[in-house]
């Protein structure tokens, strides 16, 4: 039984005991008073009757007449007169009458008054003895009425007391619920603080728990900061802070071969005349120039989701733009050229400072081929001997729609005609067991066409605000799959960040989950970047779906690890670490140290840690050594198919 119910029970029992005790004491007191008053009345009336008879030379006939006359008034239960020898001269006894009170009440509180006795004399001689008992019905009526009044008063007092008790308990319950909620939040891996209540005992408890949470958060943030430093050392250029060459190549490789890739645009920017600057202005000025060049590149990258700015070597920098078409690439490249020349022009007046080479590449192209083509374009820009850019031969899929209107029509038709399906990729434990199946969405653009991955239509759907409909369709397909396969351990659906920011989408999602079974086996995930951009909406999603027992996690995690502390109070269930940290992990000691720490800190708050994009058995062995729980990727799919 809860403490709140125990307090209520204690209040109710104590109130009932107080009411019953007060009622009993009041009734016993009233009965005692009525008995004494009735005894006095019996004595007075007997004395008055005896005196009246003594003054009128009594004889048996007169005594009988007087007694009968007095008895007939109906106030007496019994009147009798006996002679000095004890013989009854006259007696009158009332028949059973209504006592003006319930029989149970009369039996519970009987009134026994002493009879009145008085001597009748005739001159100096004793004539007889009068015994008189007044009727108790009037006393019972008065006692019953008093009982009703006392009961009513006590009930009103009890109601008032109960109301006041409820106010007190409500005042206690609010801070108590807050403390309980905080404890539950901690068990659900949400580290929250609460306002300290005014109740001294609860204030001490809340203060202690808040202090514990703050210490945990502090330790969490310190460890996260340390790991972020490890990540930067392993994957970032020490001078500019941009991604280094190895991390850039890992991201480029992942963007190229990802199942839902829509292709990517790549720009390589070369800082011209760097040797002249170094000889003329010295190393400090050269470092400042490189930092400004890198900052300008990073500012442009920040304008595009999932973009990555990197320094490849001394003078070469790169910008990766996943999902950016070749038409958008032209605009980005021109803006980048303007930003870079503005940042570096003061260092090398009247000379070229920036050369750009870029291109758009379809999914599946080899990284070496991409870099070779961009290098060729960069060489062409460099030959012009002035600031400029050059693009390599572009790629365009003529089969895809060109206008936003055409895209909207195709996507809406695919949804209405049910030309949507899920494809499945296994996510396995490192021991070979199935954790769940990852199920991205596929769309067919016509009744007999091919199934297109999300990379083809999702960027356009984002701009057209159609992702909520696509996400809800994917969830419905996933729930149907779980119903049809009760032995399936789990199924993961990716939600777009632009969808979760809409309250109406979250309401529809919750309604869909409430109406279908299998939610405990449904895994819902949002990209780390999207969750951070729409953080409050993601928090709301986690809280709104918590009672449905579905698993909620982040995918492509680790790119912005410095923000990990923001997720500490959301009660997440799992993390899928970005493939750029995973591929080749067996040969990257820096990333091994980073992932080992990431795994430890995630496990300390109860999160499952899964690797994305594992490509070899060596990677799997390295992941096991750093403490990961599971993995997905080409090698996992091959093992599952085998």
NORMO-V648680 format. One record per residue. RES is the residue in three letters. SS is DSSP state (~ for helix, > for strand, _ for the rest). Layout:
BEGIN
<<RES & SS> <RES & SS>>
END
This chain:
BEGIN
<<UNK & _> <UNK & _> <UNK & ~> <UNK & ~> <UNK & ~> <UNK & ~> <UNK & ~> <UNK & ~> <UNK & ~> <UNK & ~> <UNK & ~> <UNK & ~> <UNK & ~> <UNK & ~> <UNK & ~> <UNK & ~> <UNK & ~> <UNK & ~> <UNK & ~> <UNK & ~> <UNK & ~> <UNK & ~> <UNK & ~> <UNK & ~> <UNK & ~> <UNK & ~> <UNK & ~> <UNK & ~> <UNK & ~> <UNK & ~> <UNK & ~> <UNK & ~> <UNK & ~> <UNK & ~> <UNK & ~> <UNK & ~> <UNK & ~> <UNK & ~> <UNK & ~> <UNK & ~> <UNK & ~> <UNK & ~> <UNK & ~> <UNK & ~> <UNK & ~> <UNK & ~> <UNK & ~> <UNK & ~> <UNK & ~> <UNK & ~> <UNK & ~> <UNK & ~> <UNK & ~> <UNK & ~> <UNK & _> <UNK & _> <UNK & _> <UNK & _> <UNK & _> <UNK & ~> <UNK & ~> <UNK & ~> <UNK & ~> <UNK & ~> <UNK & ~> <UNK & ~> <UNK & ~> <UNK & ~> <UNK & ~> <UNK & ~> <UNK & ~> <UNK & _> <UNK & _> <UNK & _> <UNK & _> <UNK & >> <UNK & >> <UNK & >> <UNK & >> <UNK & >> <UNK & >> <UNK & >> <UNK & _> <UNK & _> <UNK & _> <UNK & _> <UNK & _> <UNK & >> <UNK & >> <UNK & >> <UNK & >> <UNK & >> <UNK & >> <UNK & _> <UNK & _> <UNK & _> <UNK & _> <UNK & _> <UNK & _> <UNK & _> <UNK & _> <UNK & _> <UNK & ~> <UNK & ~> <UNK & ~> <UNK & ~> <UNK & ~> <UNK & ~> <UNK & _> <UNK & _> <UNK & _> <UNK & _> <UNK & _> <UNK & _> <UNK & _> <UNK & >> <UNK & >> <UNK & >> <UNK & >> <UNK & >> <UNK & >> <UNK & >> <UNK & _> <UNK & _> <UNK & >> <UNK & >> <UNK & >> <UNK & >> <UNK & >> <UNK & >> <UNK & >> <UNK & >> <UNK & >> <UNK & >> <UNK & _> <UNK & _> <UNK & ~> <UNK & ~> <UNK & ~> <UNK & ~> <UNK & ~> <UNK & ~> <UNK & ~> <UNK & ~> <UNK & ~> <UNK & ~> <UNK & ~> <UNK & ~> <UNK & ~> <UNK & ~> <UNK & ~> <UNK & ~> <UNK & ~> <UNK & ~> <UNK & ~> <UNK & ~> <UNK & ~> <UNK & ~> <UNK & ~> <UNK & ~> <UNK & ~> <UNK & ~> <UNK & ~> <UNK & ~> <UNK & ~> <UNK & ~> <UNK & ~> <UNK & ~> <UNK & ~> <UNK & ~> <UNK & ~> <UNK & ~> <UNK & ~> <UNK & ~> <UNK & ~> <UNK & ~> <UNK & ~> <UNK & ~> <UNK & ~> <UNK & ~> <UNK & ~> <UNK & ~> <UNK & ~> <UNK & ~> <UNK & ~> <UNK & ~> <UNK & ~> <UNK & _> <UNK & _> <UNK & _> <UNK & _> <UNK & _> <UNK & _> <UNK & _> <UNK & _> <UNK & _> <UNK & _> <UNK & _> <UNK & _> <UNK & ~> <UNK & ~> <UNK & ~> <UNK & ~> <UNK & ~> <UNK & ~> <UNK & ~> <UNK & ~> <UNK & ~> <UNK & ~> <UNK & ~> <UNK & ~> <UNK & ~> <UNK & ~> <UNK & ~> <UNK & ~> <UNK & ~> <UNK & ~> <UNK & ~> <UNK & ~> <UNK & ~> <UNK & ~> <UNK & ~> <UNK & ~> <UNK & ~> <UNK & ~> <UNK & ~> <UNK & ~> <UNK & ~> <UNK & ~> <UNK & ~> <UNK & ~> <UNK & ~> <UNK & ~> <UNK & ~> <UNK & ~> <UNK & >> <UNK & _> <UNK & _> <UNK & _> <UNK & _> <UNK & _> <UNK & _> <UNK & >> <UNK & _> <UNK & ~> <UNK & ~> <UNK & ~> <UNK & ~> <UNK & ~> <UNK & ~> <UNK & ~> <UNK & ~> <UNK & ~> <UNK & ~> <UNK & ~> <UNK & ~> <UNK & ~> <UNK & _> <UNK & _> <UNK & _> <UNK & _> <UNK & _> <UNK & _> <UNK & >> <UNK & >> <UNK & >> <UNK & >> <UNK & >> <UNK & >> <UNK & >> <UNK & >> <UNK & _> <UNK & _> <UNK & ~> <UNK & ~> <UNK & ~> <UNK & ~> <UNK & ~> <UNK & ~> <UNK & ~> <UNK & ~> <UNK & _> <UNK & ~> <UNK & ~> <UNK & ~> <UNK & ~> <UNK & ~> <UNK & ~> <UNK & ~> <UNK & ~> <UNK & ~> <UNK & ~> <UNK & ~> <UNK & ~> <UNK & ~> <UNK & ~> <UNK & ~> <UNK & ~> <UNK & ~> <UNK & ~> <UNK & ~> <UNK & _> <UNK & _> <UNK & _> <UNK & _> <UNK & _> <UNK & _> <UNK & >> <UNK & >> <UNK & >> <UNK & >> <UNK & _> <UNK & _> <UNK & _> <UNK & _> <UNK & >> <UNK & >> <UNK & >> <UNK & >> <UNK & >> <UNK & >> <UNK & >> <UNK & _> <UNK & _> <UNK & _> <UNK & ~> <UNK & ~> <UNK & ~> <UNK & ~> <UNK & ~> <UNK & ~> <UNK & ~> <UNK & ~> <UNK & ~> <UNK & ~> <UNK & ~> <UNK & ~> <UNK & ~> <UNK & ~> <UNK & ~> <UNK & ~> <UNK & ~> <UNK & ~> <UNK & ~> <UNK & _> <UNK & _> <UNK & _> <UNK & _> <UNK & _> <UNK & _> <UNK & _> <UNK & _> <UNK & _> <UNK & >> <UNK & >> <UNK & >> <UNK & >> <UNK & >> <UNK & >> <UNK & >> <UNK & >> <UNK & _> <UNK & _> <UNK & _> <UNK & _> <UNK & _> <UNK & ~> <UNK & ~> <UNK & ~> <UNK & ~> <UNK & ~> <UNK & ~> <UNK & ~> <UNK & ~> <UNK & ~> <UNK & ~> <UNK & ~> <UNK & ~> <UNK & ~> <UNK & ~> <UNK & ~> <UNK & ~> <UNK & ~> <UNK & _> <UNK & _> <UNK & _> <UNK & _> <UNK & >> <UNK & >> <UNK & >> <UNK & >> <UNK & _> <UNK & _> <UNK & _> <UNK & _> <UNK & _> <UNK & _> <UNK & _> <UNK & _> <UNK & _> <UNK & _> <UNK & _> <UNK & _> <UNK & ~> <UNK & ~> <UNK & ~> <UNK & ~> <UNK & ~> <UNK & ~> <UNK & ~> <UNK & ~> <UNK & ~> <UNK & ~> <UNK & ~> <UNK & ~> <UNK & ~> <UNK & _> <UNK & _> <UNK & _> <UNK & >> <UNK & >> <UNK & >> <UNK & _> <UNK & _> <UNK & >> <UNK & >> <UNK & >> <UNK & >> <UNK & >> <UNK & _> <UNK & _> <UNK & _> <UNK & _> <UNK & >> <UNK & >> <UNK & >> <UNK & >> <UNK & >> <UNK & _> <UNK & _> <UNK & >> <UNK & >> <UNK & >> <UNK & >> <UNK & _> <UNK & _> <UNK & _> <UNK & _> <UNK & _> <UNK & _> <UNK & >> <UNK & >> <UNK & >> <UNK & ~> <UNK & ~> <UNK & ~> <UNK & ~> <UNK & ~> <UNK & ~> <UNK & ~> <UNK & ~> <UNK & ~> <UNK & ~> <UNK & _> <UNK & _> <UNK & _> <UNK & ~> <UNK & ~> <UNK & ~> <UNK & ~> <UNK & ~> <UNK & ~> <UNK & ~> <UNK & ~> <UNK & ~> <UNK & ~> <UNK & ~> <UNK & ~> <UNK & ~> <UNK & ~> <UNK & ~> <UNK & ~> <UNK & ~> <UNK & ~> <UNK & _> <UNK & _> <UNK & _> <UNK & _> <UNK & _> <UNK & _> <UNK & >> <UNK & >> <UNK & >> <UNK & >> <UNK & _> <UNK & _> <UNK & ~> <UNK & ~> <UNK & ~> <UNK & ~> <UNK & _> <UNK & _> <UNK & ~> <UNK & ~> <UNK & ~> <UNK & ~> <UNK & ~> <UNK & ~> <UNK & ~> <UNK & ~> <UNK & ~> <UNK & ~> <UNK & ~> <UNK & ~> <UNK & _> <UNK & _> <UNK & _> <UNK & _> <UNK & ~> <UNK & ~> <UNK & ~> <UNK & >> <UNK & >> <UNK & >> <UNK & >> <UNK & >> <UNK & >> <UNK & ~> <UNK & ~> <UNK & ~> <UNK & ~> <UNK & ~> <UNK & ~> <UNK & _> <UNK & ~> <UNK & ~> <UNK & ~> <UNK & ~> <UNK & ~> <UNK & ~> <UNK & ~> <UNK & ~> <UNK & ~> <UNK & ~> <UNK & ~> <UNK & ~> <UNK & ~> <UNK & ~> <UNK & _> <UNK & _> <UNK & >> <UNK & >> <UNK & >> <UNK & >> <UNK & >> <UNK & >> <UNK & >> <UNK & _> <UNK & _> <UNK & _> <UNK & ~> <UNK & ~> <UNK & ~> <UNK & ~> <UNK & ~> <UNK & ~> <UNK & ~> <UNK & _> <UNK & _> <UNK & _> <UNK & _> <UNK & _> <UNK & _> <UNK & >> <UNK & >> <UNK & >> <UNK & >> <UNK & _> <UNK & ~> <UNK & ~> <UNK & ~> <UNK & ~> <UNK & _> <UNK & _> <UNK & ~> <UNK & ~> <UNK & ~> <UNK & _> <UNK & ~> <UNK & ~> <UNK & ~> <UNK & ~> <UNK & ~> <UNK & ~> <UNK & ~> <UNK & ~> <UNK & ~> <UNK & ~> <UNK & ~> <UNK & ~> <UNK & ~> <UNK & ~> <UNK & ~> <UNK & ~> <UNK & _> <UNK & _> <UNK & _> <UNK & >> <UNK & >> <UNK & >> <UNK & >> <UNK & _> <UNK & _> <UNK & _> <UNK & _> <UNK & _> <UNK & ~> <UNK & ~> <UNK & ~> <UNK & ~> <UNK & ~> <UNK & ~> <UNK & ~> <UNK & ~> <UNK & ~> <UNK & ~> <UNK & _> <UNK & _> <UNK & _> <UNK & >> <UNK & >> <UNK & _> <UNK & _> <UNK & ~> <UNK & ~> <UNK & ~> <UNK & ~> <UNK & ~> <UNK & ~> <UNK & ~> <UNK & ~> <UNK & _>>
END
